[in-house]
Structures are given as structure tokens and as C-alpha cells.
Amino acid sequence: MIRRTWAMWDTLWLDARLATMVPGSGQPYGAIEGGALAIKDGRIAWLGRREELQGAPEKLAKQVHWVEGRWITPGLIDCHTHLVHGGNRAGEFERKLLGASEAEIAAEGGGIPATVAATRSASDGALLETTLSRLTPLLKEGVTTLEIKSGYGLRAQAEMKQLRVARQLGRSTPLDVVTSFLGAHTLPPDYDGDRAAYITAVAEEMLPAVVEAGLADAVDVFCERDSFDARLCERVLAAARGHGLPVKLHADQLSDSGGAELAARYGALSADHLEYASPAGIRAMARAGTVATLLPGAFYCLRGTRKPPVAAFREAGVPIALATDSNPGSAPVTSLLLMLSMGCTLFDLTPEEALAGVTREAARALGLAESRGTLEPGKLADLCVWEIERPAELAYRVGFNPIAYVVKNGRARG
């Protein structure tokens, strides 16, 4: 039921249970029962208990929505994806299960090089169409902000093509897209094993072209001894900071490569994966305010055996985010809600930590904490309205989407 009038707010949402995700309130999830939330010009103007309203709802807002006891959370944020790419690697998945080794698949041109070849050959339009098919399930689950990395072009024009398509997705879909330039993802075959020469091209040729075109919001690197070691990654990070761009790292996923310490030294927004993060690296991240972004989908698909040191992150006060890592190889994942469940069952997060990981801490991992991630006055009115009895259901259920509707910038998107 909606009543229309003219007043100080655009919309007022009543009879809601608000999971504000604001820390320090003394209530799990920062919850407000019997809540009300007002929106003006696409931002949250006021929220609190209904009895705190200073006047009749119909006189306060142009539209009044009765939520009928549903839960409202901040819009979900997927802060680490590789959504834009050509092709898929389902054939490799099947081959591995039938006994083929990684070396055999690599010798046949498989792995990341296969995705690079498919991405380089795809048109902008083809990439846009296939990415939309992967993006749609995330939209339906309540994702309102999404990060997309490059990294499957590995030459300037192809990397820029990925980032250009990501920008187009932000314009053509009802969500905000943040882009990260990941030229230092892996060594392309073009460079015949010369990692130093490729990193020079990334830092001195590709990155300036990406910056000039305005296609990247941040710069990422893959810091592993078998990919690019900390010394090589540092050249890209220094170049990024020279261009005024924030940085982030794929760090310590397969070994302790010093990635966590490197991330902290450059004030990185986030360090991601972190299964092998060292105690020194964790302490450094805590001092730097760097977010630990955990990726349980990749851990699951790769059959990981070493969990990220969640207890150590908690003890040190390192913020923990969760993301899909959606990519064609190690994490063909298109469900952020599933990551809440996996974050709890595989990594021992609490349901509240998991929900914070895809709202408050995911916003921090993208450098967007001032504008989204919690329900607070002044922040974007990005909301999810859920048909649940308690917020823990979002992590408890598997393969179930209880979304009622999504509000983006104050407008319900269905």
C-alpha cells in the first residue's frame, strides 16, 4: 500500500526490521526493530524506531511504504570479480575430473592462456552479452555495487577492452561498477618467460594508457612466487600510486609470498585470498587498515586445505570482506549469497561477520565506506528487502534467494 503527498522526504519505509550493520550499537547486526527509514534524493535521510518520527508518516514523505516486518539490509557489494572475459573452461573442468593433469591441460593451451585468447578475440559487444549472463544472478540476489577486474587481455588494447565493457555495464545496469586494472595477472606467452620485461610494459606502457582513458578506479597485482614476486609487483604498485590510483593485491593464496606485508606498505585497500598470510603480514595489515578479502568460492573449487587465518585477523582487528572471485577457472561463481554460507562453513565466520563482509567491509575494500555498506543518514539508499525471520538465514540457507526487492539510489528495481 502506498499513499502519496508532498513533504520533506521522497519515501518513508515503515514497519521494517533494519540490519544497519553499524558497529558499536550493542545489537547484533546493528538491528533496529520496528524501524523506519526515510530517503531523500537517493540517499538515506533518517532512520530509527517508528515512534521517534516527528509527525504523521503521510505528512513526512511523498510516498509511504509498509514493509510488513521484513528485514532491510544495505545493498550487497561484491568487491572482487573477474566477470568480463571470453569463453569458459568447462571442458577443462571435465578433463581434470577424468584424470588430466594441469601440465597436460597447459600443454594443450588451456588454463588462463585459453581465457586470454578467447578474450582477445571477442568483440566489445560479445563480451558485454556474455558478462550480462553472469551478472544477472548477482543482480537478482541484491548486489548493488560490483568490482570488475581486467587481467585476461595482457596487452594494452585487450585490457582496455575489458575495462571499457565493465564501464558500459555500470551505465546499462542498475548497479555501480568499480574497475581494477590487473595487467599483472599472469605472464602472457608473448613474453617468452621474461617476467621483468612484461612488468615494465605493464607499469610504463599499459597503465599510462589505461589512466589516460579513465578506465580504472584501482590497480591490482597477482603476488605469488610462481607469477610475480613481491619485487616485481612493487614496481606496478609504485607506478599506480604515481598516477594517484589506490591499489590492492591478490596475496598469499598459494604460499607466503610477502603479499600481505607489501599490501600494507602501499596502504592497499585490500589484500585478497590470504590463505598463507604470515603473522607479520597480518599485523602490518591491521596497522595500515587494509581489508582482508576472503574468497571461499576459489578455496572450494581448488579443494583448498589451508584456511585463511580468520582467528588471527579477528585478534589483530583486520576487517574481513567476502566476495565471489567470479572467474572462468578457479571460481566460476555467480552467487554472493552462497559465499555467505561458504564463509561460515568453510572459514568459520559468524553469520554477522559474513553479512558485514558483503556490506560494510566490502565497501571499505573498495574505498567506498563513506557512501555505502551500512544504513546511516547521508549514505546511498542502496537497500535489500528480505523475506526472512532473522539475518542469519542469509548465510544459513544454501541455493535459496529470499530477496523481496532491491532499492538502488532510492528507487525500487524489483
C-alpha positions as CSV (number, residue, x, y, z in Angstrom):
1,M,0.0,0.0,0.0
2,I,1.4,3.4,-1.0
3,R,0.0,6.8,0.0
4,R,1.1,10.0,-1.9
5,T,1.5,13.5,-0.7
6,W,4.2,16.3,-0.8
7,A,6.5,16.5,2.2
8,M,10.2,16.7,3.3
9,W,11.2,13.2,2.2
10,D,10.7,11.3,-1.0
11,T,9.9,8.0,0.6
12,L,9.4,6.6,4.0
13,W,9.7,2.9,4.8
14,L,7.8,1.7,7.8
15,D,7.3,-1.5,9.9
16,A,10.8,-2.7,9.0
17,R,13.4,-4.5,10.8
18,L,16.7,-2.8,10.0
19,A,20.0,-4.6,9.9
20,T,22.0,-1.3,9.8
21,M,25.4,-3.1,10.1
22,V,26.7,-0.2,12.0
23,P,29.2,-1.4,14.6
24,G,29.1,-0.4,18.3
25,S,25.3,-0.2,18.7
26,G,25.2,-3.1,21.2
27,Q,22.8,-5.0,19.0
28,P,23.7,-7.9,16.6
29,Y,23.7,-6.6,13.0
30,G,23.2,-3.1,14.4
31,A,19.5,-4.1,14.4
32,I,16.6,-1.7,14.9
33,E,13.2,-3.4,15.4
34,G,10.0,-1.6,14.5
35,G,12.1,0.6,12.3
36,A,11.5,3.4,9.8
37,L,13.8,4.7,7.1
38,A,13.5,7.8,5.1
39,I,15.0,8.6,1.6
40,K,15.6,11.9,0.0
41,D,17.4,12.5,-3.3
42,G,18.6,8.9,-3.5
43,R,20.2,8.9,0.0
44,I,19.2,7.9,3.4
45,A,17.8,11.0,5.2
46,W,16.8,9.5,8.5
47,L,16.3,6.1,10.3
48,G,15.2,5.0,13.7
49,R,12.3,3.5,15.5
50,R,8.9,4.4,14.1
51,E,7.8,6.1,17.4
52,E,10.7,8.5,17.0
53,L,9.1,10.1,13.9
54,Q,8.2,13.7,14.4
55,G,4.8,13.7,12.9
56,A,2.4,11.5,10.9
57,P,4.1,9.5,8.2
58,E,1.8,10.7,5.5
59,K,2.8,14.3,6.2
60,L,6.5,13.5,6.3
61,A,7.0,11.8,2.9
62,K,5.6,11.8,-0.6
63,Q,5.4,8.0,-0.6
64,V,5.0,5.7,2.4
65,H,5.8,2.0,2.1
66,W,4.8,-0.5,4.6
67,V,7.4,-3.3,4.7
68,E,5.3,-5.6,6.9
69,G,8.1,-6.7,9.2
70,R,10.6,-7.7,6.5
71,W,14.3,-7.2,7.1
72,I,16.2,-4.4,5.3
73,T,19.9,-4.6,4.9
74,P,22.4,-2.4,3.0
75,G,22.7,-3.4,-0.7
76,L,25.1,-6.2,-1.2
77,I,28.6,-5.5,-2.6
78,D,30.7,-8.0,-4.5
79,C,34.2,-6.5,-4.1
80,H,36.3,-9.0,-6.1
81,T,35.3,-10.4,-9.5
82,H,36.8,-11.2,-12.9
83,L,33.4,-11.1,-14.7
84,V,34.4,-9.8,-18.1
85,H,36.1,-12.5,-20.1
86,G,35.7,-14.5,-23.2
87,G,34.8,-18.2,-23.3
88,N,34.6,-20.6,-20.4
89,R,36.7,-23.5,-19.2
90,A,34.0,-26.2,-18.5
91,G,35.9,-28.5,-20.8
92,E,39.0,-28.3,-18.6
93,F,36.9,-28.9,-15.5
94,E,35.6,-32.1,-17.1
95,R,39.0,-33.2,-18.3
96,K,40.5,-32.8,-14.8
97,L,37.8,-34.9,-13.3
98,L,38.6,-37.6,-15.9
99,G,42.2,-37.6,-14.8
100,A,44.0,-35.0,-16.9
101,S,46.9,-33.2,-15.2
102,E,47.4,-29.4,-15.0
103,A,50.6,-29.9,-17.1
104,E,48.6,-31.8,-19.8
105,I,46.0,-29.1,-19.9
106,A,48.6,-26.4,-20.1
107,A,50.4,-28.2,-22.9
108,E,47.1,-28.1,-24.8
109,G,46.8,-24.3,-24.4
110,G,44.4,-24.5,-21.6
111,G,44.3,-22.5,-18.3
112,I,44.5,-18.8,-18.2
113,P,46.1,-18.6,-21.7
114,A,42.9,-20.1,-23.1
115,T,40.8,-17.3,-21.5
116,V,43.3,-14.7,-22.7
117,A,43.0,-16.0,-26.3
118,A,39.2,-16.0,-26.1
119,T,39.1,-12.5,-24.5
120,R,41.5,-11.0,-27.0
121,S,39.4,-12.3,-29.9
122,A,36.0,-11.3,-28.6
123,S,34.3,-8.0,-29.6
124,D,33.1,-5.5,-27.0
125,G,29.6,-6.5,-27.8
126,A,30.2,-10.2,-27.4
127,L,31.9,-9.6,-24.0
128,L,29.1,-7.4,-22.9
129,E,26.5,-10.0,-23.8
130,T,28.2,-12.9,-22.1
131,T,29.1,-10.9,-19.0
132,L,25.5,-9.8,-18.6
133,S,24.5,-13.5,-18.4
134,R,26.9,-13.9,-15.4
135,L,25.9,-10.6,-13.9
136,T,22.1,-11.2,-13.8
137,P,22.2,-13.8,-11.0
138,L,24.1,-11.4,-8.8
139,L,21.7,-8.6,-9.5
140,K,18.8,-10.9,-8.5
141,E,20.5,-11.6,-5.2
142,G,20.6,-7.9,-4.2
143,V,24.1,-6.8,-5.4
144,T,24.1,-3.1,-5.9
145,T,27.8,-2.4,-6.2
146,L,30.3,-4.7,-8.0
147,E,34.0,-4.6,-8.7
148,I,35.3,-6.0,-12.1
149,K,39.0,-6.6,-12.9
150,S,40.8,-6.9,-16.2
151,G,43.6,-9.4,-16.4
152,Y,42.6,-11.5,-19.4
153,G,43.9,-9.2,-22.1
154,L,47.5,-8.9,-21.0
155,R,48.2,-6.3,-23.7
156,A,47.1,-2.7,-23.6
157,Q,44.2,-2.8,-26.1
158,A,42.7,-6.0,-24.8
159,E,43.0,-4.9,-21.2
160,M,41.3,-1.7,-22.1
161,K,38.6,-3.6,-23.9
162,Q,37.7,-5.5,-20.7
163,L,37.7,-2.3,-18.6
164,R,35.6,-0.5,-21.3
165,V,33.0,-3.3,-21.2
166,A,33.0,-3.1,-17.4
167,R,32.3,0.7,-17.6
168,Q,29.5,0.0,-20.0
169,L,27.9,-2.5,-17.6
170,G,27.9,0.3,-15.0
171,R,26.0,2.5,-17.3
172,S,23.5,0.0,-18.6
173,T,22.6,-1.9,-15.5
174,P,21.1,-0.8,-12.1
175,L,24.3,-1.1,-10.2
176,D,27.6,0.7,-9.6
177,V,30.7,-0.9,-11.2
178,V,34.1,-0.3,-9.9
179,T,37.0,-1.2,-12.2
180,S,40.5,-2.5,-11.3
181,F,43.4,-2.8,-13.8
182,L,45.0,-6.3,-13.3
183,G,47.6,-6.2,-16.1
184,A,50.0,-8.0,-13.7
185,H,47.8,-11.1,-13.5
186,T,50.0,-13.7,-15.2
187,L,52.8,-13.8,-17.8
188,P,51.4,-13.9,-21.3
189,P,53.1,-16.2,-23.8
190,D,54.1,-13.2,-25.9
191,Y,57.0,-12.5,-23.4
192,D,58.6,-16.0,-23.6
193,G,59.2,-16.2,-19.8
194,D,60.6,-12.7,-19.3
195,R,58.6,-11.5,-16.3
196,A,60.7,-8.4,-15.8
197,A,60.1,-7.2,-19.3
198,Y,56.4,-7.8,-19.0
199,I,56.1,-5.9,-15.7
200,T,58.0,-3.0,-17.4
201,A,55.3,-3.0,-20.1
202,V,52.5,-3.1,-17.5
203,A,54.0,-0.2,-15.5
204,E,55.3,2.0,-18.2
205,E,53.0,1.4,-21.2
206,M,49.7,-0.3,-20.3
207,L,49.0,1.5,-17.1
208,P,49.5,5.0,-18.5
209,A,47.2,4.2,-21.4
210,V,44.5,2.9,-19.0
211,V,44.9,6.0,-16.9
212,E,44.7,8.4,-19.9
213,A,41.4,6.6,-21.0
214,G,40.0,6.9,-17.5
215,L,39.1,3.2,-17.3
216,A,40.5,2.2,-13.9
217,D,39.5,3.1,-10.4
218,A,42.3,1.0,-8.8
219,V,45.3,-1.2,-9.7
220,D,45.6,-4.9,-8.7
221,V,48.5,-7.3,-8.9
222,F,48.8,-11.1,-8.5
223,C,51.6,-11.5,-6.0
224,E,52.8,-15.1,-5.9
225,R,56.3,-16.5,-6.4
226,D,55.3,-18.5,-9.5
227,S,53.5,-15.5,-11.0
228,F,55.0,-12.1,-10.0
229,D,57.1,-11.9,-6.8
230,A,56.9,-9.0,-4.4
231,R,59.8,-7.2,-6.0
232,L,58.1,-7.2,-9.4
233,C,54.7,-6.4,-8.0
234,E,56.1,-3.4,-6.2
235,R,57.1,-1.8,-9.5
236,V,53.4,-1.8,-10.6
237,L,52.2,-0.6,-7.2
238,A,54.6,2.3,-7.2
239,A,53.5,3.2,-10.7
240,A,49.9,3.1,-9.7
241,R,50.5,5.4,-6.7
242,G,52.4,7.7,-9.0
243,H,49.2,8.0,-11.1
244,G,47.1,8.6,-8.0
245,L,45.3,5.3,-8.1
246,P,44.6,3.2,-5.0
247,V,46.0,-0.4,-5.0
248,K,45.0,-3.9,-4.0
249,L,46.7,-7.3,-4.2
250,H,46.0,-11.0,-4.8
251,A,48.2,-12.1,-2.0
252,D,49.5,-15.2,-0.3
253,Q,46.9,-17.6,-1.8
254,L,49.3,-20.4,-2.6
255,S,52.3,-19.5,-0.5
256,D,53.6,-16.9,1.9
257,S,55.0,-14.6,-0.8
258,G,55.1,-11.5,1.4
259,G,52.0,-10.1,-0.2
260,A,50.2,-9.1,3.0
261,E,53.3,-7.0,4.1
262,L,53.5,-5.5,0.6
263,A,49.9,-4.6,0.6
264,A,50.3,-2.8,4.0
265,R,53.4,-1.0,2.9
266,Y,51.5,0.6,0.0
267,G,48.3,1.3,2.0
268,A,46.3,-1.1,-0.1
269,L,42.6,-1.1,0.1
270,S,42.6,-4.8,0.3
271,A,44.7,-8.0,0.2
272,D,42.7,-10.9,-1.2
273,H,42.8,-14.7,-0.7
274,L,45.5,-14.7,2.1
275,E,45.4,-18.4,3.0
276,Y,49.2,-18.2,3.7
277,A,49.3,-14.7,5.3
278,S,52.0,-14.5,7.9
279,P,51.6,-13.2,11.4
280,A,53.8,-10.2,10.5
281,G,51.7,-9.6,7.4
282,I,48.5,-9.7,9.4
283,R,49.9,-7.2,12.0
284,A,51.0,-4.9,9.1
285,M,47.6,-5.0,7.5
286,A,46.0,-4.1,10.8
287,R,48.2,-1.1,11.2
288,A,47.6,0.0,7.6
289,G,43.8,-0.5,7.7
290,T,44.0,-3.0,4.8
291,V,40.9,-5.2,4.4
292,A,41.3,-9.0,4.2
293,T,39.0,-10.1,1.3
294,L,38.3,-13.8,1.6
295,L,37.2,-15.9,-1.4
296,P,35.7,-19.1,-0.3
297,G,34.5,-20.0,-3.8
298,A,38.1,-20.3,-5.1
299,F,39.0,-22.3,-1.9
300,Y,36.1,-24.7,-2.6
301,C,36.8,-25.1,-6.4
302,L,40.5,-25.6,-5.9
303,R,39.9,-28.0,-3.0
304,G,42.0,-25.9,-0.7
305,T,43.3,-27.4,2.5
306,R,44.7,-24.4,4.3
307,K,42.2,-21.9,5.5
308,P,42.8,-18.2,5.8
309,P,43.8,-17.3,9.4
310,V,40.4,-15.8,10.4
311,A,41.1,-16.0,14.1
312,A,44.3,-14.1,13.7
313,F,42.5,-11.4,11.6
314,R,39.9,-11.0,14.3
315,E,42.5,-10.8,17.1
316,A,44.5,-8.2,15.1
317,G,41.4,-6.2,14.2
318,V,41.8,-6.7,10.4
319,P,38.4,-6.1,8.7
320,I,37.2,-9.1,6.8
321,A,35.3,-8.9,3.5
322,L,33.8,-11.7,1.3
323,A,33.5,-11.9,-2.5
324,T,32.7,-14.3,-5.3
325,D,36.0,-14.0,-7.2
326,S,33.8,-14.9,-10.1
327,N,36.2,-16.1,-12.9
328,P,36.3,-18.8,-15.5
329,G,38.9,-21.0,-13.9
330,S,39.2,-21.2,-10.1
331,A,35.8,-19.8,-9.1
332,P,33.0,-19.9,-11.7
333,V,30.7,-18.5,-9.1
334,T,27.7,-16.2,-9.7
335,S,26.1,-16.3,-6.2
336,L,27.2,-13.9,-3.5
337,L,24.7,-15.4,-1.1
338,L,26.4,-18.7,-1.5
339,M,29.7,-17.0,-0.3
340,L,28.0,-16.1,2.9
341,S,27.2,-19.8,3.6
342,M,30.7,-20.9,2.5
343,G,32.3,-18.1,4.5
344,C,30.7,-19.6,7.6
345,T,31.0,-23.3,6.9
346,L,34.5,-23.3,5.3
347,F,36.2,-20.3,7.0
348,D,34.3,-20.3,10.4
349,L,32.9,-16.8,10.1
350,T,29.8,-16.0,12.1
351,P,26.7,-15.1,10.1
352,E,27.0,-11.5,11.2
353,E,30.7,-11.4,10.1
354,A,29.6,-12.9,6.7
355,L,26.9,-10.3,6.2
356,A,29.3,-7.5,7.2
357,G,31.8,-9.0,4.7
358,V,29.4,-8.3,1.8
359,T,28.2,-4.9,3.0
360,R,30.3,-2.8,5.4
361,E,33.7,-4.4,4.9
362,A,33.2,-4.9,1.2
363,A,32.5,-1.2,0.8
364,R,35.7,-0.5,2.8
365,A,37.7,-2.9,0.5
366,L,36.6,-0.7,-2.5
367,G,37.3,2.6,-0.8
368,L,33.6,3.4,-0.7
369,A,32.8,3.2,3.0
370,E,31.8,6.8,3.2
371,S,28.9,6.3,0.7
372,R,27.6,2.7,1.2
373,G,27.8,-0.5,3.2
374,T,25.7,0.5,6.2
375,L,22.3,2.0,6.8
376,E,23.2,5.5,8.0
377,P,22.0,9.0,7.2
378,G,23.8,10.5,4.3
379,K,24.7,7.2,2.6
380,L,23.3,6.0,-0.7
381,A,19.8,4.5,-0.4
382,D,21.0,1.1,-1.6
383,L,18.8,-1.4,0.2
384,C,17.8,-5.1,0.1
385,V,14.4,-6.1,1.5
386,W,14.3,-9.8,2.6
387,E,11.6,-12.3,3.3
388,I,13.4,-13.7,6.3
389,E,12.8,-14.1,10.0
390,R,16.4,-13.3,11.1
391,P,19.5,-12.1,9.2
392,A,21.4,-15.4,9.9
393,E,19.1,-17.0,7.3
394,L,21.1,-15.3,4.6
395,A,24.1,-17.5,5.5
396,Y,22.1,-20.5,6.7
397,R,20.3,-21.4,3.5
398,V,22.1,-22.9,0.5
399,G,20.8,-22.2,-3.0
400,F,17.9,-20.1,-1.8
401,N,17.3,-16.4,-2.6
402,P,14.8,-14.7,-0.2
403,I,15.0,-11.3,-1.7
404,A,11.7,-9.4,-1.9
405,Y,13.0,-6.4,-3.8
406,V,16.1,-4.2,-4.1
407,V,16.3,-0.4,-3.8
408,K,19.1,1.3,-5.7
409,N,19.7,5.0,-5.2
410,G,16.3,5.3,-3.6
411,R,14.4,3.6,-6.4
412,A,13.0,0.1,-6.2
413,R,14.4,-2.1,-9.0
414,G,12.1,-5.1,-8.5
